[in-house]
Amino acid sequence: MDDALHTDIIKLGRRYDSICYIDGDFKTTNSILLSNIINDLYDFKKRGTILDLGSGQGLPLMTFTRMGFKAYGIEENKKMTKQSIVLMDKILKEFKWQYNAPEVKCANYFDKNFGESIFKDGQKMSDMDFYYVFAYDAPGDEHLNSVRKLVKSIAKPSSYFLSISWDYGDPSTELQKVSDIIIS
């Protein structure tokens, strides 16, 4: 693995680390989440566009950007969308990264015409190379299955879907071609 990339992402995770609690139980930290992203995508030679469905603070978007992806985010919460844009600009300056900040759009990815949506630079939601979601539930739960179904319905079959989910314990990571997604 590229030592500079690894060092940058570890610094990012530690600098903006937070512990996530769901229903009073420990779930994960940003450091763990960002490390999993690197591990899953680093050896994957293909780079291109990636869409983070529910991009939150934007830390995974910054990780994707640092790894060489053209990253986009969708966040349903308008306030979080604005905060993430400010935070990503701050990270670029703080770490002196020479990248363009990912574009984040406030939208609900379960809206009927979501796949037709277009970012400012003309990139369509339905024409990404990778789709990513982080879910606070087990891999078989309703939300993650709904996202799988959405991605399968809008994405080109050659795209990839990366999901990281937490139940109570270790993360579950899945990287698969959209054409191989099985809807349960």
VENDA-V698007 format. One record per residue. N is the residue number from 1. BURIAL is b if it has 9 or more other ideal C-beta (glycine too) atoms within 8 Angstrom, else e. D_LAST is the distance of its C-alpha to the last C-alpha in whole Angstrom. Layout:
n=N burial=BURIAL d_last=D_LAST
n=N burial=BURIAL d_last=D_LAST
//
This chain:
n=1 burial=e d_last=35
n=2 burial=e d_last=37
n=3 burial=e d_last=39
n=4 burial=e d_last=40
n=5 burial=b d_last=36
n=6 burial=b d_last=35
n=7 burial=e d_last=38
n=8 burial=b d_last=38
n=9 burial=b d_last=34
n=10 burial=b d_last=35
n=11 burial=b d_last=38
n=12 burial=b d_last=36
n=13 burial=b d_last=33
n=14 burial=e d_last=36
n=15 burial=e d_last=38
n=16 burial=b d_last=35
n=17 burial=b d_last=34
n=18 burial=e d_last=33
n=19 burial=e d_last=31
n=20 burial=b d_last=28
n=21 burial=e d_last=28
n=22 burial=e d_last=25
n=23 burial=e d_last=26
n=24 burial=e d_last=29
n=25 burial=e d_last=27
n=26 burial=e d_last=28
n=27 burial=b d_last=25
n=28 burial=b d_last=26
n=29 burial=b d_last=29
n=30 burial=b d_last=29
n=31 burial=b d_last=31
n=32 burial=b d_last=28
n=33 burial=b d_last=25
n=34 burial=b d_last=28
n=35 burial=b d_last=28
n=36 burial=b d_last=25
n=37 burial=b d_last=24
n=38 burial=b d_last=28
n=39 burial=e d_last=27
n=40 burial=b d_last=23
n=41 burial=b d_last=25
n=42 burial=b d_last=29
n=43 burial=e d_last=29
n=44 burial=e d_last=27
n=45 burial=e d_last=30
n=46 burial=e d_last=28
n=47 burial=e d_last=29
n=48 burial=b d_last=28
n=49 burial=b d_last=27
n=50 burial=b d_last=24
n=51 burial=b d_last=23
n=52 burial=b d_last=22
n=53 burial=b d_last=20
n=54 burial=b d_last=22
n=55 burial=b d_last=25
n=56 burial=b d_last=26
n=57 burial=b d_last=30
n=58 burial=b d_last=29
n=59 burial=b d_last=30
n=60 burial=b d_last=27
n=61 burial=b d_last=28
n=62 burial=b d_last=31
n=63 burial=b d_last=30
n=64 burial=b d_last=28
n=65 burial=b d_last=32
n=66 burial=b d_last=34
n=67 burial=b d_last=32
n=68 burial=e d_last=33
n=69 burial=b d_last=30
n=70 burial=e d_last=30
n=71 burial=b d_last=28
n=72 burial=b d_last=27
n=73 burial=b d_last=26
n=74 burial=b d_last=24
n=75 burial=b d_last=25
n=76 burial=e d_last=25
n=77 burial=e d_last=28
n=78 burial=e d_last=31
n=79 burial=e d_last=33
n=80 burial=b d_last=31
n=81 burial=b d_last=31
n=82 burial=e d_last=35
n=83 burial=b d_last=35
n=84 burial=b d_last=33
n=85 burial=b d_last=35
n=86 burial=e d_last=38
n=87 burial=b d_last=37
n=88 burial=b d_last=36
n=89 burial=b d_last=39
n=90 burial=e d_last=41
n=91 burial=b d_last=39
n=92 burial=b d_last=40
n=93 burial=e d_last=43
n=94 burial=e d_last=43
n=95 burial=b d_last=42
n=96 burial=e d_last=44
n=97 burial=b d_last=41
n=98 burial=e d_last=42
n=99 burial=e d_last=39
n=100 burial=e d_last=38
n=101 burial=b d_last=36
n=102 burial=b d_last=32
n=103 burial=b d_last=32
n=104 burial=b d_last=30
n=105 burial=b d_last=29
n=106 burial=b d_last=28
n=107 burial=b d_last=26
n=108 burial=e d_last=22
n=109 burial=b d_last=20
n=110 burial=e d_last=18
n=111 burial=e d_last=21
n=112 burial=e d_last=21
n=113 burial=e d_last=23
n=114 burial=b d_last=22
n=115 burial=b d_last=21
n=116 burial=e d_last=25
n=117 burial=b d_last=26
n=118 burial=e d_last=29
n=119 burial=b d_last=30
n=120 burial=e d_last=34
n=121 burial=e d_last=35
n=122 burial=e d_last=33
n=123 burial=b d_last=30
n=124 burial=b d_last=27
n=125 burial=b d_last=23
n=126 burial=b d_last=22
n=127 burial=e d_last=24
n=128 burial=b d_last=23
n=129 burial=b d_last=23
n=130 burial=b d_last=21
n=131 burial=b d_last=19
n=132 burial=b d_last=19
n=133 burial=b d_last=17
n=134 burial=b d_last=18
n=135 burial=b d_last=17
n=136 burial=e d_last=18
n=137 burial=b d_last=15
n=138 burial=e d_last=13
n=139 burial=b d_last=11
n=140 burial=e d_last=8
n=141 burial=b d_last=10
n=142 burial=e d_last=10
n=143 burial=e d_last=12
n=144 burial=b d_last=10
n=145 burial=b d_last=7
n=146 burial=b d_last=10
n=147 burial=b d_last=12
n=148 burial=b d_last=9
n=149 burial=b d_last=9
n=150 burial=b d_last=13
n=151 burial=b d_last=14
n=152 burial=b d_last=12
n=153 burial=e d_last=14
n=154 burial=b d_last=17
n=155 burial=b d_last=18
n=156 burial=e d_last=20
n=157 burial=e d_last=18
n=158 burial=e d_last=20
n=159 burial=b d_last=20
n=160 burial=b d_last=18
n=161 burial=b d_last=16
n=162 burial=b d_last=17
n=163 burial=b d_last=15
n=164 burial=b d_last=17
n=165 burial=b d_last=16
n=166 burial=b d_last=18
n=167 burial=e d_last=18
n=168 burial=e d_last=21
n=169 burial=e d_last=23
n=170 burial=e d_last=22
n=171 burial=b d_last=20
n=172 burial=b d_last=17
n=173 burial=b d_last=17
n=174 burial=e d_last=15
n=175 burial=b d_last=17
n=176 burial=e d_last=15
n=177 burial=b d_last=16
n=178 burial=b d_last=14
n=179 burial=e d_last=14
n=180 burial=e d_last=13
n=181 burial=b d_last=9
n=182 burial=e d_last=6
n=183 burial=e d_last=4
n=184 burial=e d_last=0
//
